[in-house]
């Protein structure tokens, strides 16, 4: 069975990251960060991939994301890179089999972390993958289901909870206690406004 590079159990060779990115013309700051500390370079590299994609350099963005998927030392960075790649493949209608494999690797048992799950769920929902989207929403909210969650965390959590309730309804499932609770909180937009007001 092939190794799932998106798993927290996968041990990448972080020293190979810089070599895998050779020739992509990274910004000086990002290239230096990759060389100095690959553990801190993930977010900057994801931003570079977004910039390449926005500029229409789809192939270069995919190469960068592939390098992150295999070599990024941080699990979340590998998972966010896979989600970025999946978004490109779905949007551009490229390589449907590869897209399906990415989804399978991401939603494999004990792989997906909460932050990436919250990012993946709406993408899957948008593309009609409701069962997988629900699984991702469940992962995204699992850390907040205990008592004593701060009010701001509850507000932030309400966005994936609202998505979870929406997908459950689309699948014809009876509302559970979380679905019932989220209906009284308002729309995700209203919740984000309230959260922003509390932070400022």
C-alpha positions in Angstrom: 0.0 0.0 0.0 1.4 3.4 -0.9 2.4 5.8 1.9 -0.1 8.5 2.6 2.0 11.6 2.8 -0.9 13.5 4.4 -0.9 11.4 7.5 0.5 12.7 10.8 2.5 9.5 10.9 4.3 10.2 7.7 7.9 11.4 8.2 9.0 13.6 5.3 12.5 14.5 4.3 12.3 18.3 4.9 15.8 18.8 3.5 14.5 17.7 0.1 11.9 20.6 0.0 14.3 23.2 -1.3 15.6 20.9 -4.1 12.0 20.0 -5.1 11.2 23.8 -5.5 14.3 24.5 -7.6 13.4 26.5 -10.7 10.1 27.8 -9.5 11.3 31.4 -9.0 10.2 31.8 -5.4 10.4 35.2 -3.9 13.7 35.8 -2.1 12.1 35.9 1.3 10.4 32.6 0.8 13.4 30.9 -0.8 15.5 32.0 2.2 12.9 30.7 4.6 12.8 27.3 2.9 16.6 27.1 3.2 16.8 28.3 6.8 13.9 26.5 8.4 11.5 24.4 6.3 9.3 24.0 9.3 8.3 27.7 9.1 8.0 27.9 5.3 4.7 26.2 4.8 2.4 29.2 5.0 4.7 31.3 2.8 4.8 28.5 0.2 1.1 28.1 0.2 0.8 31.9 -0.4 3.2 31.5 -3.3 1.1 28.7 -4.8 -2.0 31.0 -4.5 -0.1 33.8 -6.2 1.0 31.4 -9.0 -2.6 30.2 -9.5 -3.9 33.8 -9.5 -1.4 34.6 -12.2 -2.5 31.7 -14.3 0.6 29.7 -13.7 -1.4 26.6 -12.9 1.4 24.0 -13.7 3.9 25.9 -11.5 1.4 26.1 -8.7 0.8 22.3 -8.9 4.5 21.6 -8.8 4.9 23.7 -5.7 1.9 22.1 -4.0 3.2 18.6 -5.0 6.5 19.4 -3.3 4.8 20.5 -0.2 2.5 17.4 -0.1 5.6 15.2 -0.1 8.3 17.2 1.7 6.7 19.8 4.1 7.7 18.8 7.6 4.4 20.1 9.1 1.3 17.8 8.7 -1.1 20.8 8.4 1.1 22.3 5.6 1.0 19.0 3.6 -2.8 18.8 4.1 -3.4 22.4 3.2 -1.3 21.9 0.1 -3.4 18.9 -0.9 -6.5 20.9 -0.5 -5.0 23.7 -2.6 -4.2 21.1 -5.3 -7.6 19.6 -5.1 -9.2 23.0 -5.5 -7.2 23.5 -8.7 -8.0 20.1 -10.1 -11.7 20.5 -9.5 -11.9 24.1 -10.7 -9.8 23.4 -13.9 -11.5 20.0 -14.3 -8.1 18.2 -14.5 -7.2 14.7 -13.6 -10.4 13.5 -11.9 -8.8 10.2 -10.8 -6.0 12.1 -9.0 -8.6 14.4 -7.4 -10.5 11.3 -6.1 -7.2 9.9 -4.7 -6.5 13.2 -2.9 -9.9 13.1 -1.3 -9.4 9.5 -0.3 -6.0 10.3 1.3 -7.4 13.3 3.1 -10.4 11.6 4.6 -8.6 8.3 5.5 -9.0 7.3 9.1 -7.0 9.4 11.6 -5.4 11.6 8.9 -7.2 14.9 8.6 -6.5 17.6 11.2 -9.2 20.1 12.4 -8.0 23.2 10.5 -7.6 21.5 7.1 -10.9 19.7 7.7 -12.6 23.1 8.1 -11.1 24.2 4.8 -11.8 21.0 2.9 -15.5 20.6 3.9 -16.9 23.5 2.0 -14.9 22.6 -1.1 -16.3 19.1 -1.1 -19.8 20.4 -0.3 -19.6 22.8 -3.3 -18.7 19.9 -5.6 -21.5 17.6 -4.3 -19.4 15.3 -2.2 -21.8 15.5 0.7 -20.8 12.4 2.6 -17.1 13.3 2.6 -18.0 17.0 3.4 -20.0 15.9 6.5 -17.1 13.8 7.7 -14.8 16.8 7.3 -17.2 19.1 9.2 -17.4 16.5 12.0 -13.6 16.5 12.2 -13.5 20.3 12.1 -15.8 20.7 15.2 -14.7 17.7 17.3 -12.2 19.7 19.4 -14.9 22.1 20.4 -17.6 19.7 21.6 -16.5 19.8 25.2 -17.9 22.0 27.8 -16.2 25.3 28.7 -15.4 26.5 25.2 -14.8 30.3 25.3 -17.5 32.4 23.6 -15.2 33.6 20.8 -14.2 30.0 20.0 -17.9 29.1 19.9 -18.5 31.9 17.4 -15.6 30.8 15.2 -16.8 27.2 15.4 -20.3 28.2 14.3 -19.1 28.5 10.7 -18.2 24.8 10.3 -21.2 23.9 12.5 -23.5 25.8 10.1 -21.9 23.9 7.2 -22.3 20.6 9.0 -26.0 21.3 9.6 -26.5 22.3 6.0 -24.9 19.1 4.7 -26.8 16.9 7.2 -30.1 18.5 6.0 -29.1 18.0 2.3 -28.4 14.3 3.1 -31.8 14.0 4.7 -30.5 13.3 8.2 -32.6 14.3 11.2 -31.2 17.3 13.1 -29.0 16.4 16.0 -28.3 18.6 19.1 -25.5 20.5 17.2 -27.8 21.2 14.3 -30.4 22.5 16.6 -27.9 24.7 18.6 -26.4 26.3 15.5 -29.8 27.4 14.1 -30.1 29.9 17.0 -26.7 31.5 16.4 -27.4 33.3 13.1 -25.8 33.1 9.7 -22.1 32.4 9.3 -21.7 36.0 8.1 -23.4 37.4 11.2 -21.3 35.2 13.4 -18.1 36.4 11.8 -19.2 40.0 12.2 -19.9 39.4 15.9 -16.6 37.7 16.3 -14.8 40.6 14.6 -16.6 43.0 16.9 -15.5 41.1 20.0 -11.9 41.0 18.9 -11.7 44.7 18.0 
